[in-house]
Amino acid sequence: MRTLRAAGLAGAAVLLATATAARAGPTPPPPPGPRLTDAAVATAVARLDATITDGMRRTGVPGLSVAVVHDDEVVYLKGFGLRRTGESAKVGPDTVFQLASVSKPVTSTVIAGALTSPDAWDRPLAGTLPGFGLKDPWVTSHVTPADLISHRSGLPDHAGDLLEDLGYDRAYILGHLREEPLTPFRASYAYTNFGFTAAAEAVARDHGVSWQKLSEDTLFKPAGMTRTSTEFAAYAKAPDRASGHVKNPDGSWSPRYVRDADAQSPAGGAISTARDMSRWLRLQLDTGTLDGKRIFPADALTRTWLPEIVSQAQTPRGTPQFYGLGWNVSYDDAGRLRLSHSGGFELGANTNVTLLPLERLGIVVLTNGSPVGLADSVALDFFDIAEHGKPTADWLPLLAATYERLDASLRSPTDYARPPAGAAPARADSAYTGTYDNPYYGPLTVTADAQGGLTLSLGPKPLRFPLTHYDGDTFSFETTGENAVGRTGVFFSDGKDGKDGKVRIEYLDQNHLGTFTRR
């Protein structure tokens, strides 16, 4: 979720703040208008085929599946394109996709059903999850599921994600969040997959079951979501699954990577189909009732829709954006509550869910390509047509440009592929080789090979990164994984007495945790 990580973004409404600024200055919202007519919704549904096929043509994204629910009916359910490039199998309504961060509102639904009452969201975890803690003991003793699910715990943006990239498991990551610096508790918003995961794990542990078991018993089985799971293994063995794809420099798409998100499963590791998600949409829009049976108390579900923290003080329209319990919460031009969430894996998925509860109208869009704006633009076009009769902007290039800009902002300002003129030579390999320790990222080892090259090894099953010399004691390597940022700097230094050497890894140092000390 690298592009979403850049600004702590969680949904299309926030993501478009910068994109829409160029076309519309701050304007006050108009007074509430009339509700949508059935004819207006039918027009938007009728236009979906054209919107989707045009978006797939313009982006090249291989596969997509969509469901629309209105007034407790599934009024649109289709798949488009290929599950995997180079093969003939088509995407259908029952094709399994990785949800990425659309897992979050699904998870908050599970928690809403598992807690004994809506106010249980606000009870401190108080040691429910062994090993978990935050840097401030007082915050640790007071933090609640609502704090963690709404990203207001004080943890920094995407805390723990880089540990996951290095191969650490959930237990290690949750046990090391206490190393992260905190911003003001309940007064600052920062999007954190592992804070979110900690809350879900604590609730499951409180029930004496795994997160998958709690999800099955609370939501998936009662709602008839037969192809939905929180486990990567279920995705890997599903015969009808959409492979993740990334875009190549020539504009084609390839299934080069497989994203296993089990470590942050409640935040980004769920899998589902458009058909299953249409059942969840019906449950949401009918406030806990499905097929005439009440599965959740209405107040338990609607509690997740309430604003918990301001995620953006002012959008270009002049109104704030909120985050609730697993949802982006905003209000549209007519004053109606709008719930949304986007999901993205840089390794090959982009998803969107958007609801207008007052209209009992919702859409879910699942794609098997890394984020280029397609999933969000399909949802935005759909609601624009339903509300205004036509799209209010060409959303796709606006979103694509925003994703590209955020992606570029994460890269190092230094071009390590081009050493500076007059670069100083490196010292002998022995000046750098050895093992270095870090309380957050664990041990790092630098070794020299017979050909005179240096390799940096890092992680529990060490990932090996060949180092390229840049200038003096500065080297670089090419990052990998979901949060890869291109080449990053590696800076070696000695202590005052020539001993106690250190190495700092640029992309690991965003919260000043990236310095390793030589043994």
FIMARTI-37088 format. One record per residue (C-alpha): y, x, z. Coordinates in steps of 0.05 Angstrom, whole numbers, padded with zeros to 5 digits, always signed. Each point is the difference from the previous one (the first is absolute). Last residue first. Example, Ala and Ser with C-alpha at 12.3 -4.5 7.8 and 13.67 -1.06 7.14 Angstrom:
<pts>
-00021+00273+00143 -00069-00027+00013 
</pts>
This chain:
<pts>
-00108+00571+00355 +00056-00010-00050 +00047-00058+00013 +00005-00060-00048 +00065-00036-00017 -00003-00069-00033 +00019-00046+00057 +00075-00002-00012 -00003-00073-00020 +00002+00015-00075 -00038+00064+00011 -00065-00015-00036 +00034+00003-00068 +00029+00069+00015 -00059+00035+00032 +00025+00051+00052 -00039+00063+00017 +00008+00040+00063 -00015+00069+00024 -00005+00016+00075 +00008+00074-00014 +00055+00042-00030 +00035+00004+00067 +00052-00052-00018 -00053-00047-00028 -00022+00003-00073 +00012-00049-00057 -00038-00034-00055 +00029-00059-00040 -00045-00044-00042 +00039-00044-00049 -00025-00063-00034 -00021-00013-00072 -00009-00073-00020 +00012-00053+00052 -00071-00025+00016 -00002-00058+00048 -00063-00033-00026 -00036+00066-00008 +00018+00069-00024 +00056+00051+00010 +00008+00059-00048 +00012+00065+00037 +00060+00045+00015 +00017+00069+00026 +00059+00029+00038 -00005+00067+00036 +00039+00036-00055 +00011-00049-00057 -00046-00049-00035 -00073+00021+00007 -00052-00052-00018 -00048-00022+00054 -00068-00030-00016 -00011-00063+00042 -00067-00013+00032 -00014-00064+00038 -00037+00014+00064 -00048-00051+00024 +00042-00014+00063 +00065+00018-00037 +00034+00062-00028 -00019+00061-00041 +00052+00046-00032 -00024+00047-00055 +00030+00068-00017 -00014+00039-00064 -00018+00073-00003 -00058-00004-00048 -00050+00009+00056 +00026-00061+00037 +00050-00002+00057 -00003-00052+00055 +00051-00044+00035 -00027-00049+00052 +00035-00061+00030 -00022-00031+00065 +00019-00070+00023 +00053-00045-00032 +00031-00025+00065 -00008+00056+00051 +00008+00055-00052 -00039+00064-00003 -00001+00059-00049 -00062+00038-00022 +00005+00066-00037 +00028+00030-00064 +00075+00008-00010 +00018+00073+00014 -00071+00019-00020 +00016-00020-00072 +00050+00057-00006 +00072-00021-00004 +00026-00045-00056 +00050+00027-00051 +00073-00021+00001 +00022-00046-00056 +00052+00032-00046 +00010-00063-00040 -00027-00059+00038 -00073-00021-00007 -00009-00060-00046 -00060-00044+00018 +00029-00007+00070 +00056-00044-00025 +00036-00011+00066 +00029-00069+00016 -00070-00019+00024 -00026-00067-00025 +00008-00063+00041 +00063-00023-00036 -00037+00001-00067 -00048-00055+00023 +00057-00042+00025 +00035+00006-00067 -00063-00016-00039 -00014-00062+00043 +00072-00023-00010 -00003+00011-00075 -00065-00040-00005 +00030-00056+00041 +00061-00007-00043 -00042+00009-00063 -00045-00059+00021 +00052-00047+00029 +00035-00020-00064 +00048-00043+00039 +00013-00072+00022 -00066-00021-00031 +00003-00071-00027 -00001-00073+00023 +00039+00017+00063 -00048-00015+00058 -00069-00002-00033 +00021+00051-00053 +00028+00047+00053 -00062-00010+00043 -00047+00022-00056 +00045+00057-00024 +00001+00029+00070 -00076-00005+00008 -00014+00032-00068 +00053+00053+00015 -00033+00019+00066 -00069+00012-00030 +00027+00037-00061 +00049+00047+00035 -00030+00068-00019 -00043+00009+00061 -00068+00031-00013 -00046-00043-00043 -00056-00048+00018 +00042-00063+00009 -00001-00059+00047 +00053-00055-00001 +00002-00054+00053 +00044-00062-00007 +00023-00053+00048 +00030-00070+00003 -00002-00049+00058 +00073-00013-00018 +00023+00010+00072 -00049+00059+00006 +00030+00038-00059 -00051+00056-00005 -00005+00068-00034 -00060+00047-00005 +00002+00065-00039 -00048+00055-00020 -00001+00069-00030 -00060+00046-00004 -00020+00069-00027 +00005+00066+00037 +00074-00013+00015 -00026-00058+00040 +00048-00058+00005 +00007-00065+00038 +00055-00052-00001 +00015-00053+00051 +00037-00065-00001 +00023-00060+00041 +00059-00042-00023 +00033-00050+00047 +00046-00046-00039 +00076+00006+00003 +00009-00020-00073 +00015+00071-00023 -00062+00025+00035 -00011+00017+00073 -00038+00062+00022 -00060+00021+00040 -00044+00058-00021 -00066-00015+00031 -00051+00034+00046 +00030-00030+00063 +00072-00007-00021 +00044+00049-00038 +00071-00020-00015 +00050+00008-00057 +00073-00013+00013 +00049-00037-00045 +00057+00027-00042 -00031-00014-00067 -00007+00075-00012 -00044+00002+00062 +00029+00013+00068 -00030+00023+00066 -00068+00018-00029 -00063-00004+00042 +00031-00044+00053 -00054-00012+00052 -00046-00057+00022 +00015-00055-00051 -00048-00059+00009 -00057-00011-00050 -00055+00027+00045 +00015-00055+00051 -00014-00050-00055 -00074+00017+00004 -00010-00008+00075 +00046-00062+00001 -00044-00035-00052 -00064+00010+00040 -00049+00035-00045 -00063-00024-00036 +00017-00075-00004 -00047-00032-00050 +00023-00045-00057 -00018+00050-00053 +00043+00052+00035 +00048-00009+00058 +00038+00056+00033 +00072-00013-00020 -00016-00035-00067 +00037+00055-00037 -00038+00055+00037 -00069-00031-00008 +00014-00015-00074 +00022+00072-00010 -00064+00025+00034 -00041-00043-00047 +00039+00028-00060 -00015+00070+00027 -00075-00014-00007 +00010-00020-00073 +00046+00058-00016 -00051+00048+00029 -00002+00041+00063 +00001+00070+00031 +00032+00021+00065 +00018+00073+00014 +00076+00001+00007 +00024-00016+00070 -00064-00026+00032 -00041+00055-00035 +00043+00060+00019 -00057+00050+00005 -00042-00042-00048 +00050+00013-00057 -00049+00032-00050 +00040+00008-00065 -00041+00021-00060 +00035+00044-00051 +00001+00013-00075 -00006-00071-00027 +00045+00015-00061 +00061-00033-00031 +00036+00018-00064 +00075+00015-00001 -00006+00071-00029 +00015+00031+00069 -00059-00039+00029 +00007-00062+00043 -00047-00010+00059 -00057-00050+00004 -00040-00032+00057 -00066-00031-00019 -00005-00076+00000 -00065-00026+00030 -00055-00046-00023 -00063+00037+00023 +00028+00008+00071 -00033+00062+00031 +00063+00042+00007 +00042-00059+00022 -00047-00019+00057 -00004+00073+00020 +00076+00002+00005 -00002-00048+00058 +00050-00055+00017 -00037-00053-00039 +00012-00059-00047 -00053-00025-00049 -00022-00062+00039 +00069-00025+00020 -00028-00068+00022 +00058-00011+00049 -00044-00003+00062 -00039+00062-00024 +00060+00043-00018 +00046-00019+00056 -00021+00007+00073 -00073+00019-00006 +00008+00047-00059 +00064+00032+00024 -00027+00011+00070 -00063+00031-00030 +00040+00046-00046 +00045+00022+00057 -00061+00017+00042 -00019-00042+00060 +00012-00003+00076 +00055-00052-00004 +00051+00046+00033 -00025+00054-00047 +00019-00044-00060 +00070-00011+00029 +00009+00074+00013 -00024+00018-00070 +00051-00048-00031 +00057+00029+00041 -00020+00072-00016 -00004-00016-00074 +00073-00023-00002 +00021+00064+00035 -00044+00035-00051 +00032-00032-00061 +00071+00013+00024 +00063-00029-00031 +00061+00020+00041 +00048-00050+00032 +00045+00018+00058 +00022-00038+00063 -00067-00019+00030 -00009+00071+00027 +00055+00048-00021 -00028+00055-00046 -00062+00037+00021 -00025+00070-00016 -00074+00004-00021 -00048+00039+00044 -00024-00064+00034 -00026-00022-00068 -00056+00050+00011 -00054-00046+00029 +00012-00053-00054 -00011+00054-00053 -00062+00029+00032 -00032-00068+00010 +00017-00023-00070 -00032+00060-00035 +00033+00064-00024 -00009+00018-00073 +00064+00037-00017 +00028-00063-00033 -00013-00038+00064 +00041+00051+00039 +00056-00010-00050 +00000-00075+00014 +00007+00010+00075 +00072-00025+00008 +00020-00040-00062 +00074-00003+00021 +00010+00025+00071 -00030-00035+00061 +00052-00038+00039 -00045-00060+00013 +00040-00046-00047 -00049-00002-00058 -00013-00076+00004 -00074+00009+00013 +00012+00054+00052 +00052-00038+00041 -00037-00066-00007 -00064+00031+00025 +00039+00023+00062 +00030+00066+00024 +00017+00000+00075 -00045+00054+00030 +00005+00046-00060 +00076-00010-00002 +00004+00024+00072 -00046+00059-00015 +00048+00024-00055 -00037+00039-00054 -00045-00059-00019 -00071-00013+00021 -00069-00016-00026 -00060+00036+00030 -00033-00063+00026 +00026-00064-00032 +00011-00054+00053 +00042+00048+00040 +00058-00046+00014 +00001-00039-00066 +00062-00034+00026 +00003-00076-00008 +00047-00025-00054 -00050-00021-00053 -00035-00040+00055 +00060-00048-00004 -00032-00034-00060 -00062-00019+00041 -00072+00023+00009 +00005+00055-00051 -00055+00002-00053 +00030-00049-00049 +00068+00034-00002 -00035+00067-00003 -00039-00021-00062 +00063-00027-00033 +00037+00065+00017 -00056+00037-00036 +00008-00041-00064 +00076+00011+00005 -00014+00075+00003 -00055+00006-00052 +00054-00013-00052 +00011+00073+00017 -00055+00025-00046 -00038-00061-00026 -00057+00037-00033 -00027-00046-00055 -00066-00038-00006 -00009-00039-00065 -00014-00073+00015 +00058-00030-00039 -00019+00044-00060 +00013+00070-00025 -00040+00018-00062 -00057+00050-00008 +00006+00039-00065 +00004+00072+00025 +00046+00057-00019 +00053-00025+00048 -00027-00034+00062 +00004-00072+00024 +00031-00019-00066 +00053-00050-00020 +00019-00067+00030 -00027-00044+00056 +00019-00071+00014 +00012-00053+00054 +00058-00048-00007 +00012-00068+00033 -00042+00012+00062 +00018-00063+00038 +00026-00005+00071 +00069-00024-00022 +00008+00060-00046 -00046+00061-00003 +00005+00055-00052 -00054+00054-00012 +00005+00062-00042 -00045+00056-00024 +00022+00064-00036 -00032+00056-00040 +00017+00061-00042 +00074+00012+00015 +00030+00019-00068 +00070-00011+00026 +00033-00039-00057 -00064-00033-00024 -00021-00018+00071 +00068-00031+00013 -00002-00040-00065 -00070-00025+00016 +00021-00020+00070 +00064-00036-00018 -00032-00036-00059 -00058-00025+00042 +00047-00019+00057 +00046-00045-00041 -00042-00063+00012 +00001+00013+00075 +00076+00005+00001 +00005-00065-00040 -00049-00034+00047 +00042+00022+00059 +00062-00031-00031 -00037-00064-00017 -00027-00007+00070 +00072+00002+00023 +00029+00054+00044 +00039-00023+00060 +00074-00016-00008 +00052+00053+00016 +00020+00035+00063 +00072+00024-00003 +00012+00061-00044 -00014+00070+00028 +00062+00043+00010 +00010+00055-00052 -00008+00074+00007 +00003+00033-00068 -00049-00015-00055 -00027+00040-00059 +00001+00072+00026 -00018-00022+00071 -00064-00032-00027 -00040+00065-00003 +00024+00025+00067 -00021-00062+00038 -00060-00011-00045 -00049+00035+00047 +00021-00044+00057 -00017-00065-00035 -00060+00032-00034 -00035+00014+00065 -00017+00053+00051 +00050+00056-00005 +00008+00057+00049 +00047+00035-00046 -00045+00052-00031 -00064-00029+00027 -00002-00056-00052 -00001+00054-00054 -00056+00037+00037 -00045-00057+00015 
</pts>
